[in-house]
Amino acid sequence: MGLKKLGWKLGLTKETRKKESDLIYEDATVISKKHTEGFLLPGKPMNSPWGLRLASEEYEIKFWNIKSGTFTINRKEVFESFEGGEKVTVAYVKVFKEIYDYVPPNFDEKVLIETVPVGNRFVYAKK
């Protein structure tokens, strides 16, 4: 029995790769905006003698469109660029996990055996 075949039988030959779609553009609407100030929480961060840690400031903005549903983004520059109810174009990519493995009797090269959707990665929005 070859080494590749033995590895396959033991379940050691699967390989996972990240795959992204081409850039997708969709019309969307800003449905909400929420700014949260940074605040102190109980918990011991590194090098803190007081037992408190700072929760970071958040700039949450939600876009909605009929095809993809809701995109929630936490970026100050995006938050400051749009107002609630505004119509925008959202650019994003779909992210997938591709799983490759040998398929007997061919142990010469791995083939795609499964594609799993992971989510969407926001790229930008414009008016």
C-alpha positions in Angstrom: 0.0 0.0 0.0 1.3 3.4 -1.0 2.0 6.2 1.6 -0.7 8.4 0.1 -3.3 5.6 0.2 -2.4 4.9 3.8 -2.7 8.5 4.8 -6.1 8.7 3.0 -7.3 5.6 4.9 -6.3 7.2 8.2 -8.1 10.4 7.2 -4.9 12.5 7.1 -5.0 13.8 3.5 -7.8 16.3 3.5 -6.7 19.8 2.6 -8.8 23.0 3.2 -8.5 26.1 1.1 -10.2 29.5 1.3 -12.0 30.6 -1.8 -13.6 34.0 -2.5 -16.1 34.9 -5.2 -15.6 37.8 -7.6 -16.7 41.1 -6.2 -20.5 41.3 -6.0 -22.4 44.6 -6.1 -25.9 45.0 -4.7 -28.2 47.9 -3.9 -28.9 48.2 -0.2 -30.4 50.6 2.4 -28.9 51.8 5.7 -31.4 50.4 8.2 -29.7 51.3 11.5 -26.6 53.0 13.0 -25.5 52.6 16.6 -22.5 54.2 18.3 -21.3 52.8 21.6 -18.6 54.6 23.6 -15.8 52.6 25.1 -16.4 51.6 28.7 -14.8 49.6 31.5 -15.7 46.0 32.1 -14.7 43.6 34.9 -11.9 41.3 33.8 -8.2 41.3 34.1 -6.4 42.5 30.9 -2.7 42.2 30.6 -0.7 44.4 33.1 -3.8 45.9 34.8 -3.6 46.2 38.5 -7.3 47.3 38.8 -9.1 44.2 37.4 -10.8 46.2 34.7 -10.5 46.2 30.9 -11.6 48.7 28.3 -14.3 47.6 25.9 -13.6 49.2 22.5 -15.7 51.9 21.0 -18.1 50.6 18.3 -19.5 52.2 15.2 -22.1 49.7 14.0 -24.0 50.3 10.8 -26.4 47.8 9.2 -27.2 47.6 5.5 -30.1 45.5 4.2 -30.9 44.2 0.8 -33.5 41.8 -0.5 -31.0 39.2 -1.9 -28.4 39.0 0.9 -30.3 40.2 4.0 -28.4 42.2 6.5 -24.7 43.3 6.5 -23.5 44.5 9.9 -20.3 46.5 9.7 -18.2 48.0 12.6 -16.0 50.6 11.0 -15.9 54.2 12.0 -15.2 55.5 8.4 -18.2 53.5 7.0 -20.4 54.6 9.9 -19.6 58.3 9.3 -20.2 58.1 5.6 -23.9 57.3 5.6 -27.2 58.3 7.2 -30.1 56.0 8.2 -32.4 55.3 5.3 -29.8 56.2 2.7 -29.7 54.0 -0.5 -26.2 52.7 -1.2 -24.3 50.2 -3.3 -22.6 47.5 -1.2 -19.6 45.6 -2.6 -18.7 42.2 -1.0 -17.4 38.8 -1.7 -18.8 35.4 -0.7 -16.3 33.3 1.2 -16.1 29.5 0.9 -14.1 26.7 2.4 -13.1 24.2 -0.2 -12.1 20.7 0.9 -9.8 18.7 -1.3 -8.8 15.0 -1.0 -7.8 12.0 -3.0 -10.6 10.0 -4.5 -9.7 6.3 -5.0 -8.4 4.8 -7.1 -6.6 8.1 -8.1 -4.0 9.0 -5.6 -2.0 11.2 -8.0 -3.8 14.5 -7.3 -6.4 15.8 -4.9 -9.8 16.8 -6.2 -12.4 19.2 -4.8 -14.8 17.0 -2.8 -16.9 19.7 -0.9 -17.5 23.4 -0.9 -18.9 25.0 2.3 -20.2 28.6 2.5 -18.5 30.5 5.3 -20.1 33.9 4.9 -19.7 37.3 3.3 -16.8 39.7 3.5 -17.8 43.3 3.2 -15.4 45.3 0.9 -17.0 48.8 0.7 -20.2 50.8 0.2 -20.8 53.9 -1.9 -23.6 56.3 -2.5 
